[in-house]
Amino acid sequence: MNKAELVAKLSDRANLPRTEATKVVDALFSVENGIIAEALRGGEKITITGFGSFETKKREARTGRNPRTGKEIQIAASTNAAFRAGKGLKDRLGA
C-alpha cells in the first residue's frame, strides 16, 4: 500500500474528504514535520498500545568489508528508526 492508497482508505473508513485525509496522513508520517519523525528526532519513543512502537536505534562505528574488493572499510556510527510490532498486531497477523 502506498500513500495514495492509504489516504483513499482513510477517507472511506473515516468518512473524510480526501484533502482532509491527506492532511492527517501528512501530519503523522511526513519526514520533515510529521508527528512521528519529530518525536524520533527528539529522542522520544512512540508507543501505540496493541499496534507497536517506533524508536531510534544507535549503531556504533565499525569495520566492514567491501564485497567487491574484499578491502576493509570504516562504517560510520548512525542512528536509525525502528518499528517493533505490538502483541495485538502480532496476534492478528498470526506471527
A tleap script that builds the chain and sets N, CA, C and O, in Angstrom:
source leaprc.protein.ff14SB
mol = sequence {
  NMET ASN LYS ALA GLU LEU VAL ALA LYS LEU
  SER ASP ARG ALA ASN LEU PRO ARG THR GLU
  ALA THR LYS VAL VAL ASP ALA LEU PHE SER
  VAL GLU ASN GLY ILE ILE ALA GLU ALA LEU
  ARG GLY GLY GLU LYS ILE THR ILE THR GLY
  PHE GLY SER PHE GLU THR LYS LYS ARG GLU
  ALA ARG THR GLY ARG ASN PRO ARG THR GLY
  LYS GLU ILE GLN ILE ALA ALA SER THR ASN
  ALA ALA PHE ARG ALA GLY LYS GLY LEU LYS
  ASP ARG LEU GLY CALA
}
set mol.1.N position { 0.853 -1.169 0.000 }
set mol.1.CA position { 0.000 0.000 0.000 }
set mol.1.C position { 0.898 1.231 0.000 }
set mol.1.O position { 1.843 1.320 0.784 }
set mol.2.N position { 0.598 2.170 -0.876 }
set mol.2.CA position { 1.361 3.411 -0.913 }
set mol.2.C position { 0.556 4.532 -0.249 }
set mol.2.O position { -0.546 4.300 0.250 }
set mol.3.N position { 1.108 5.739 -0.246 }
set mol.3.CA position { 0.477 6.852 0.454 }
set mol.3.C position { -0.905 7.167 -0.133 }
set mol.3.O position { -1.850 7.400 0.620 }
set mol.4.N position { -1.034 7.178 -1.452 }
set mol.4.CA position { -2.318 7.497 -2.079 }
set mol.4.C position { -3.386 6.467 -1.693 }
set mol.4.O position { -4.536 6.827 -1.445 }
set mol.5.N position { -3.009 5.208 -1.645 }
set mol.5.CA position { -3.955 4.165 -1.255 }
set mol.5.C position { -4.339 4.291 0.221 }
set mol.5.O position { -5.492 4.070 0.592 }
set mol.6.N position { -3.360 4.648 1.056 }
set mol.6.CA position { -3.639 4.857 2.476 }
set mol.6.C position { -4.611 6.020 2.658 }
set mol.6.O position { -5.555 5.921 3.442 }
set mol.7.N position { -4.388 7.109 1.945 }
set mol.7.CA position { -5.281 8.276 2.014 }
set mol.7.C position { -6.688 7.881 1.578 }
set mol.7.O position { -7.665 8.263 2.222 }
set mol.8.N position { -6.799 7.116 0.489 }
set mol.8.CA position { -8.116 6.701 -0.013 }
set mol.8.C position { -8.845 5.834 1.012 }
set mol.8.O position { -10.038 6.027 1.246 }
set mol.9.N position { -8.143 4.885 1.621 }
set mol.9.CA position { -8.782 4.008 2.621 }
set mol.9.C position { -9.199 4.801 3.859 }
set mol.9.O position { -10.286 4.593 4.398 }
set mol.10.N position { -8.324 5.715 4.310 }
set mol.10.CA position { -8.655 6.544 5.465 }
set mol.10.C position { -9.865 7.418 5.158 }
set mol.10.O position { -10.752 7.569 5.997 }
set mol.11.N position { -9.904 7.985 3.975 }
set mol.11.CA position { -11.020 8.824 3.554 }
set mol.11.C position { -12.329 8.042 3.583 }
set mol.11.O position { -13.339 8.535 4.084 }
set mol.12.N position { -12.310 6.824 3.044 }
set mol.12.CA position { -13.518 5.990 3.028 }
set mol.12.C position { -13.931 5.550 4.433 }
set mol.12.O position { -15.101 5.650 4.803 }
set mol.13.N position { -12.966 5.064 5.209 }
set mol.13.CA position { -13.282 4.497 6.522 }
set mol.13.C position { -13.722 5.560 7.521 }
set mol.13.O position { -14.632 5.320 8.315 }
set mol.14.N position { -13.088 6.735 7.493 }
set mol.14.CA position { -13.410 7.787 8.463 }
set mol.14.C position { -14.419 8.791 7.910 }
set mol.14.O position { -14.764 9.767 8.575 }
set mol.15.N position { -14.892 8.541 6.681 }
set mol.15.CA position { -15.865 9.422 6.042 }
set mol.15.C position { -15.355 10.863 6.000 }
set mol.15.O position { -16.063 11.803 6.361 }
set mol.16.N position { -14.099 11.010 5.547 }
set mol.16.CA position { -13.458 12.322 5.423 }
set mol.16.C position { -13.251 12.645 3.947 }
set mol.16.O position { -13.087 11.739 3.130 }
set mol.17.N position { -13.257 13.922 3.605 }
set mol.17.CA position { -12.850 14.274 2.241 }
set mol.17.C position { -11.367 13.898 2.043 }
set mol.17.O position { -10.595 13.894 3.002 }
set mol.18.N position { -10.985 13.590 0.825 }
set mol.18.CA position { -9.597 13.169 0.580 }
set mol.18.C position { -8.583 14.228 0.983 }
set mol.18.O position { -7.487 13.892 1.431 }
set mol.19.N position { -8.928 15.487 0.834 }
set mol.19.CA position { -7.981 16.538 1.234 }
set mol.19.C position { -7.710 16.485 2.733 }
set mol.19.O position { -6.576 16.673 3.172 }
set mol.20.N position { -8.758 16.229 3.518 }
set mol.20.CA position { -8.585 16.118 4.970 }
set mol.20.C position { -7.803 14.860 5.333 }
set mol.20.O position { -6.940 14.898 6.211 }
set mol.21.N position { -8.097 13.753 4.668 }
set mol.21.CA position { -7.365 12.506 4.923 }
set mol.21.C position { -5.890 12.677 4.583 }
set mol.21.O position { -5.029 12.150 5.287 }
set mol.22.N position { -5.589 13.408 3.514 }
set mol.22.CA position { -4.194 13.679 3.142 }
set mol.22.C position { -3.498 14.478 4.235 }
set mol.22.O position { -2.346 14.201 4.570 }
set mol.23.N position { -4.185 15.462 4.790 }
set mol.23.CA position { -3.611 16.266 5.875 }
set mol.23.C position { -3.302 15.401 7.097 }
set mol.23.O position { -2.269 15.577 7.744 }
set mol.24.N position { -4.198 14.469 7.407 }
set mol.24.CA position { -3.999 13.586 8.558 }
set mol.24.C position { -2.784 12.687 8.339 }
set mol.24.O position { -1.940 12.558 9.225 }
set mol.25.N position { -2.695 12.070 7.169 }
set mol.25.CA position { -1.566 11.189 6.861 }
set mol.25.C position { -0.257 11.984 6.899 }
set mol.25.O position { 0.734 11.516 7.460 }
set mol.26.N position { -0.249 13.178 6.306 }
set mol.26.CA position { 0.955 14.016 6.324 }
set mol.26.C position { 1.322 14.429 7.749 }
set mol.26.O position { 2.501 14.456 8.103 }
set mol.27.N position { 0.324 14.748 8.560 }
set mol.27.CA position { 0.598 15.169 9.937 }
set mol.27.C position { 1.276 14.053 10.729 }
set mol.27.O position { 2.092 14.326 11.610 }
set mol.28.N position { 0.947 12.810 10.426 }
set mol.28.CA position { 1.569 11.690 11.129 }
set mol.28.C position { 2.904 11.272 10.531 }
set mol.28.O position { 3.876 11.067 11.258 }
set mol.29.N position { 2.955 11.145 9.200 }
set mol.29.CA position { 4.077 10.454 8.569 }
set mol.29.C position { 5.058 11.328 7.784 }
set mol.29.O position { 6.042 10.796 7.269 }
set mol.30.N position { 4.841 12.630 7.668 }
set mol.30.CA position { 5.760 13.476 6.916 }
set mol.30.C position { 7.174 13.405 7.510 }
set mol.30.O position { 7.349 13.470 8.726 }
set mol.31.N position { 8.155 13.274 6.652 }
set mol.31.CA position { 9.538 13.180 7.106 }
set mol.31.C position { 10.009 14.518 7.675 }
set mol.31.O position { 10.762 14.546 8.649 }
set mol.32.N position { 9.574 15.619 7.076 }
set mol.32.CA position { 10.035 16.940 7.512 }
set mol.32.C position { 9.406 17.376 8.827 }
set mol.32.O position { 10.114 17.784 9.747 }
set mol.33.N position { 8.066 17.293 8.925 }
set mol.33.CA position { 7.411 17.814 10.127 }
set mol.33.C position { 6.282 16.926 10.629 }
set mol.33.O position { 5.362 17.418 11.282 }
set mol.34.N position { 6.330 15.655 10.345 }
set mol.34.CA position { 5.325 14.723 10.858 }
set mol.34.C position { 5.526 14.468 12.347 }
set mol.34.O position { 6.635 14.590 12.869 }
set mol.35.N position { 4.465 14.123 13.002 }
set mol.35.CA position { 4.494 13.889 14.450 }
set mol.35.C position { 5.481 12.784 14.814 }
set mol.35.O position { 6.252 12.932 15.763 }
set mol.36.N position { 5.466 11.693 14.079 }
set mol.36.CA position { 6.358 10.575 14.386 }
set mol.36.C position { 7.814 10.957 14.170 }
set mol.36.O position { 8.657 10.692 15.028 }
set mol.37.N position { 8.121 11.579 13.031 }
set mol.37.CA position { 9.506 11.964 12.729 }
set mol.37.C position { 10.036 12.976 13.738 }
set mol.37.O position { 11.183 12.875 14.173 }
set mol.38.N position { 9.217 13.944 14.110 }
set mol.38.CA position { 9.653 14.946 15.090 }
set mol.38.C position { 9.946 14.311 16.443 }
set mol.38.O position { 10.929 14.660 17.097 }
set mol.39.N position { 9.107 13.392 16.855 }
set mol.39.CA position { 9.327 12.724 18.143 }
set mol.39.C position { 10.612 11.899 18.106 }
set mol.39.O position { 11.384 11.912 19.065 }
set mol.40.N position { 10.847 11.185 17.010 }
set mol.40.CA position { 12.068 10.382 16.894 }
set mol.40.C position { 13.308 11.266 16.880 }
set mol.40.O position { 14.313 10.935 17.509 }
set mol.41.N position { 13.243 12.390 16.164 }
set mol.41.CA position { 14.388 13.316 16.157 }
set mol.41.C position { 14.661 13.853 17.549 }
set mol.41.O position { 15.810 14.137 17.887 }
set mol.42.N position { 13.616 13.999 18.365 }
set mol.42.CA position { 13.769 14.478 19.742 }
set mol.42.C position { 14.165 13.385 20.722 }
set mol.42.O position { 14.273 13.636 21.922 }
set mol.43.N position { 14.383 12.171 20.218 }
set mol.43.CA position { 14.809 11.077 21.080 }
set mol.43.C position { 13.674 10.374 21.807 }
set mol.43.O position { 13.920 9.554 22.691 }
set mol.44.N position { 12.429 10.688 21.445 }
set mol.44.CA position { 11.286 10.058 22.099 }
set mol.44.C position { 10.962 8.707 21.471 }
set mol.44.O position { 11.328 8.431 20.328 }
set mol.45.N position { 10.277 7.883 22.231 }
set mol.45.CA position { 9.751 6.618 21.743 }
set mol.45.C position { 8.238 6.776 21.642 }
set mol.45.O position { 7.603 7.289 22.563 }
set mol.46.N position { 7.665 6.339 20.532 }
set mol.46.CA position { 6.230 6.428 20.332 }
set mol.46.C position { 5.653 5.030 20.493 }
set mol.46.O position { 6.051 4.109 19.780 }
set mol.47.N position { 4.724 4.865 21.420 }
set mol.47.CA position { 4.103 3.563 21.654 }
set mol.47.C position { 2.606 3.677 21.430 }
set mol.47.O position { 1.933 4.506 22.042 }
set mol.48.N position { 2.093 2.833 20.544 }
set mol.48.CA position { 0.662 2.746 20.286 }
set mol.48.C position { 0.252 1.360 20.787 }
set mol.48.O position { 0.498 0.355 20.120 }
set mol.49.N position { -0.360 1.316 21.941 }
set mol.49.CA position { -0.676 0.057 22.607 }
set mol.49.C position { -1.428 -0.886 21.676 }
set mol.49.O position { -2.425 -0.511 21.059 }
set mol.50.N position { -0.936 -2.106 21.587 }
set mol.50.CA position { -1.543 -3.122 20.746 }
set mol.50.C position { -1.044 -3.118 19.322 }
set mol.50.O position { -1.067 -4.153 18.655 }
set mol.51.N position { -0.586 -1.958 18.834 }
set mol.51.CA position { -0.117 -1.853 17.455 }
set mol.51.C position { 1.397 -1.993 17.368 }
set mol.51.O position { 1.903 -2.825 16.615 }
set mol.52.N position { 2.119 -1.184 18.132 }
set mol.52.CA position { 3.569 -1.275 18.105 }
set mol.52.C position { 4.234 -0.004 18.581 }
set mol.52.O position { 3.580 0.908 19.087 }
set mol.53.N position { 5.547 0.046 18.412 }
set mol.53.CA position { 6.289 1.222 18.861 }
set mol.53.C position { 7.360 1.603 17.847 }
set mol.53.O position { 7.943 0.758 17.167 }
set mol.54.N position { 7.592 2.907 17.774 }
set mol.54.CA position { 8.641 3.479 16.946 }
set mol.54.C position { 9.707 4.001 17.893 }
set mol.54.O position { 9.389 4.625 18.905 }
set mol.55.N position { 10.962 3.750 17.574 }
set mol.55.CA position { 12.055 4.274 18.385 }
set mol.55.C position { 13.299 4.390 17.520 }
set mol.55.O position { 13.331 3.899 16.392 }
set mol.56.N position { 14.321 5.043 18.056 }
set mol.56.CA position { 15.581 5.139 17.330 }
set mol.56.C position { 16.563 4.130 17.913 }
set mol.56.O position { 16.543 3.835 19.108 }
set mol.57.N position { 17.405 3.618 17.057 }
set mol.57.CA position { 18.456 2.684 17.458 }
set mol.57.C position { 19.786 3.273 17.008 }
set mol.57.O position { 19.934 3.707 15.866 }
set mol.58.N position { 20.740 3.282 17.912 }
set mol.58.CA position { 22.074 3.776 17.578 }
set mol.58.C position { 22.967 2.601 17.201 }
set mol.58.O position { 22.979 1.569 17.872 }
set mol.59.N position { 23.710 2.777 16.118 }
set mol.59.CA position { 24.681 1.761 15.704 }
set mol.59.C position { 26.070 2.371 15.850 }
set mol.59.O position { 26.327 3.478 15.378 }
set mol.60.N position { 26.941 1.652 16.495 }
set mol.60.CA position { 28.312 2.114 16.698 }
set mol.60.C position { 29.086 2.059 15.386 }
set mol.60.O position { 28.716 1.330 14.466 }
set mol.61.N position { 30.152 2.826 15.312 }
set mol.61.CA position { 31.049 2.748 14.157 }
set mol.61.C position { 31.689 1.364 14.152 }
set mol.61.O position { 31.954 0.784 15.205 }
set mol.62.N position { 31.929 0.851 12.965 }
set mol.62.CA position { 32.503 -0.490 12.884 }
set mol.62.C position { 33.302 -0.648 11.599 }
set mol.62.O position { 33.248 0.195 10.703 }
set mol.63.N position { 34.033 -1.732 11.533 }
set mol.63.CA position { 34.804 -2.060 10.343 }
set mol.63.C position { 34.019 -3.078 9.533 }
set mol.63.O position { 33.528 -4.071 10.071 }
set mol.64.N position { 33.905 -2.827 8.240 }
set mol.64.CA position { 33.205 -3.749 7.353 }
set mol.64.C position { 34.096 -4.107 6.181 }
set mol.64.O position { 35.271 -3.743 6.153 }
set mol.65.N position { 33.544 -4.814 5.222 }
set mol.65.CA position { 34.290 -5.194 4.027 }
set mol.65.C position { 33.520 -4.797 2.788 }
set mol.65.O position { 32.301 -4.955 2.715 }
set mol.66.N position { 34.247 -4.281 1.819 }
set mol.66.CA position { 33.669 -4.015 0.513 }
set mol.66.C position { 33.484 -5.374 -0.156 }
set mol.66.O position { 34.469 -6.081 -0.367 }
set mol.67.N position { 32.252 -5.764 -0.497 }
set mol.67.CA position { 32.040 -7.103 -1.051 }
set mol.67.C position { 32.701 -7.312 -2.413 }
set mol.67.O position { 32.999 -8.448 -2.782 }
set mol.68.N position { 32.932 -6.244 -3.156 }
set mol.68.CA position { 33.577 -6.369 -4.464 }
set mol.68.C position { 35.064 -6.622 -4.378 }
set mol.68.O position { 35.619 -7.474 -5.073 }
set mol.69.N position { 35.702 -5.847 -3.492 }
set mol.69.CA position { 37.167 -5.917 -3.432 }
set mol.69.C position { 37.675 -6.704 -2.231 }
set mol.69.O position { 38.818 -7.159 -2.231 }
set mol.70.N position { 36.845 -6.868 -1.216 }
set mol.70.CA position { 37.290 -7.540 -0.001 }
set mol.70.C position { 38.083 -6.615 0.906 }
set mol.70.O position { 38.528 -7.030 1.976 }
set mol.71.N position { 38.266 -5.368 0.494 }
set mol.71.CA position { 39.037 -4.398 1.255 }
set mol.71.C position { 38.239 -3.929 2.479 }
set mol.71.O position { 37.027 -3.732 2.398 }
set mol.72.N position { 38.933 -3.754 3.614 }
set mol.72.CA position { 38.275 -3.272 4.826 }
set mol.72.C position { 37.899 -1.810 4.656 }
set mol.72.O position { 38.649 -1.025 4.076 }
set mol.73.N position { 36.714 -1.450 5.175 }
set mol.73.CA position { 36.261 -0.062 5.151 }
set mol.73.C position { 35.708 0.288 6.526 }
set mol.73.O position { 35.278 -0.588 7.276 }
set mol.74.N position { 35.723 1.572 6.844 }
set mol.74.CA position { 35.160 2.046 8.098 }
set mol.74.C position { 33.717 2.484 7.847 }
set mol.74.O position { 33.444 3.277 6.947 }
set mol.75.N position { 32.809 1.958 8.650 }
set mol.75.CA position { 31.403 2.334 8.560 }
set mol.75.C position { 31.116 3.255 9.738 }
set mol.75.O position { 31.345 2.894 10.892 }
set mol.76.N position { 30.615 4.445 9.434 }
set mol.76.CA position { 30.381 5.460 10.466 }
set mol.76.C position { 29.226 5.071 11.383 }
set mol.76.O position { 28.358 4.281 11.010 }
set mol.77.N position { 29.230 5.631 12.573 }
set mol.77.CA position { 28.119 5.443 13.504 }
set mol.77.C position { 26.871 6.074 12.897 }
set mol.77.O position { 26.967 7.041 12.141 }
set mol.78.N position { 25.698 5.529 13.224 }
set mol.78.CA position { 24.460 6.071 12.663 }
set mol.78.C position { 23.304 5.852 13.638 }
set mol.78.O position { 23.381 5.030 14.551 }
set mol.79.N position { 22.245 6.603 13.419 }
set mol.79.CA position { 21.017 6.454 14.173 }
set mol.79.C position { 19.923 6.117 13.173 }
set mol.79.O position { 19.756 6.820 12.177 }
set mol.80.N position { 19.171 5.041 13.431 }
set mol.80.CA position { 18.136 4.588 12.519 }
set mol.80.C position { 16.798 4.494 13.234 }
set mol.80.O position { 16.737 4.279 14.445 }
set mol.81.N position { 15.731 4.657 12.466 }
set mol.81.CA position { 14.389 4.474 13.003 }
set mol.81.C position { 14.052 2.990 12.974 }
set mol.81.O position { 14.434 2.278 12.045 }
set mol.82.N position { 13.336 2.529 13.993 }
set mol.82.CA position { 12.948 1.124 14.059 }
set mol.82.C position { 11.494 1.035 14.504 }
set mol.82.O position { 11.020 1.852 15.292 }
set mol.83.N position { 10.800 0.034 13.988 }
set mol.83.CA position { 9.423 -0.239 14.390 }
set mol.83.C position { 9.371 -1.649 14.951 }
set mol.83.O position { 9.921 -2.580 14.363 }
set mol.84.N position { 8.714 -1.802 16.081 }
set mol.84.CA position { 8.524 -3.130 16.678 }
set mol.84.C position { 7.032 -3.348 16.831 }
set mol.84.O position { 6.351 -2.579 17.509 }
set mol.85.N position { 6.525 -4.397 16.202 }
set mol.85.CA position { 5.092 -4.701 16.272 }
set mol.85.C position { 4.693 -5.076 17.686 }
set mol.85.O position { 5.432 -5.759 18.394 }
set mol.86.N position { 3.511 -4.619 18.090 }
set mol.86.CA position { 2.979 -4.939 19.405 }
set mol.86.C position { 2.278 -6.286 19.423 }
set mol.86.O position { 2.062 -6.890 18.372 }
set mol.87.N position { 1.926 -6.755 20.595 }
set mol.87.CA position { 1.315 -8.071 20.735 }
set mol.87.C position { 0.004 -8.190 19.955 }
set mol.87.O position { -0.231 -9.200 19.292 }
set mol.88.N position { -0.844 -7.174 20.030 }
set mol.88.CA position { -2.118 -7.226 19.330 }
set mol.88.C position { -1.936 -7.385 17.820 }
set mol.88.O position { -2.632 -8.180 17.188 }
set mol.89.N position { -1.007 -6.633 17.248 }
set mol.89.CA position { -0.743 -6.735 15.812 }
set mol.89.C position { -0.138 -8.090 15.471 }
set mol.89.O position { -0.521 -8.711 14.479 }
set mol.90.N position { 0.797 -8.547 16.282 }
set mol.90.CA position { 1.406 -9.865 16.036 }
set mol.90.C position { 0.363 -10.963 16.072 }
set mol.90.O position { 0.370 -11.861 15.230 }
set mol.91.N position { -0.542 -10.895 17.052 }
set mol.91.CA position { -1.591 -11.905 17.175 }
set mol.91.C position { -2.514 -11.906 15.961 }
set mol.91.O position { -2.907 -12.970 15.483 }
set mol.92.N position { -2.863 -10.716 15.458 }
set mol.92.CA position { -3.752 -10.617 14.303 }
set mol.92.C position { -3.079 -11.087 13.013 }
set mol.92.O position { -3.745 -11.548 12.087 }
set mol.93.N position { -1.756 -10.964 12.966 }
set mol.93.CA position { -1.021 -11.407 11.785 }
set mol.93.C position { -0.711 -12.891 11.831 }
set mol.93.O position { -0.318 -13.483 10.826 }
set mol.94.N position { -0.884 -13.480 12.983 }
set mol.94.CA position { -0.597 -14.903 13.138 }
set mol.94.C position { 0.880 -15.199 13.315 }
set mol.94.O position { 1.333 -16.314 13.056 }
set mol.95.N position { 1.634 -14.193 13.760 }
set mol.95.CA position { 3.079 -14.361 13.938 }
set mol.95.C position { 3.390 -15.050 15.242 }
set mol.95.O position { 4.559 -15.274 15.557 }
savepdb mol mol.pdb
quit
